């Protein structure tokens, strides 16, 4: 869990970590963070980070709704974050 006092640093780290090798992923994630990054809750940041743990191709397939959420990530918070990313 991310402590309240660590949120600014965690947000900067999240932005850095969201930089991806696939340009499509980079565009989607960067645009989302530009629009919503400062308003993300701790729980949303954890869900976002869980998606960042995926490989480039797995993440792109999820963002473009070409594949289903892996069983290990199939929890309401991650699904909600994925829905937000897709809608943005």
C-alpha positions in Angstrom: 0.0 0.0 0.0 1.2 3.5 -0.8 1.3 5.9 2.1 -0.3 9.4 1.7 3.0 11.1 2.2 4.6 9.1 -0.6 1.9 9.9 -3.2 3.8 12.6 -5.1 6.9 10.4 -5.5 4.8 7.4 -6.4 3.1 9.4 -9.1 6.4 10.4 -10.6 7.6 6.8 -10.5 4.3 5.6 -12.1 4.7 8.1 -14.9 8.3 7.0 -15.5 7.3 3.3 -15.4 4.5 3.9 -17.8 6.9 4.8 -20.6 6.8 1.8 -22.9 8.7 0.2 -25.7 5.6 -0.1 -28.0 4.7 3.4 -29.2 0.9 2.5 -29.0 1.2 1.6 -25.3 3.2 4.7 -24.6 0.6 7.0 -26.3 -2.3 5.4 -24.5 -0.7 5.4 -21.1 0.9 8.8 -21.3 -2.3 10.4 -22.5 -4.2 8.8 -19.7 -1.7 9.9 -17.0 -1.6 13.5 -18.4 -5.4 13.7 -18.0 -5.9 11.7 -14.8 -2.6 11.0 -13.2 -2.8 13.6 -10.4 -6.3 12.4 -9.4 -5.6 8.7 -9.2 -6.2 7.1 -5.8 -3.7 4.8 -4.2 -5.8 1.8 -5.1 -6.0 3.0 -8.7 -2.3 3.4 -8.9 -1.8 -0.1 -7.6 -4.2 -1.4 -10.3 -2.3 0.7 -13.0 1.0 -0.8 -11.8 -0.4 -4.3 -12.0 -1.2 -3.7 -15.7 2.3 -2.3 -16.2 3.7 -5.7 -15.1 2.4 -7.2 -18.3 4.5 -7.6 -21.4 4.2 -5.0 -24.1 2.1 -7.2 -26.4 -0.2 -8.5 -23.6 -0.8 -5.0 -22.4 -1.6 -3.7 -25.9 -4.0 -6.6 -26.5 -5.8 -5.8 -23.3 -6.0 -2.1 -24.0 -7.4 -2.8 -27.5 -9.8 -5.4 -26.1 -8.3 -8.1 -28.2 -7.8 -10.5 -25.3 -9.3 -11.2 -21.9 -7.8 -10.2 -18.6 -5.4 -12.9 -17.3 -6.8 -14.8 -14.3 -4.2 -13.4 -12.0 -5.4 -9.8 -12.7 -9.1 -10.6 -13.0 -10.2 -8.5 -10.0 -12.6 -5.6 -9.9 -10.0 -2.9 -9.3 -7.9 -3.9 -12.3 -10.9 -4.3 -14.5 -12.1 -0.8 -13.6 -8.7 0.6 -14.4 -8.6 -1.2 -17.7 -12.1 0.2 -18.5 -10.9 3.7 -17.8 -7.8 3.3 -20.0 -9.9 1.9 -22.8 -12.5 4.8 -22.5 -9.9 7.5 -22.5 
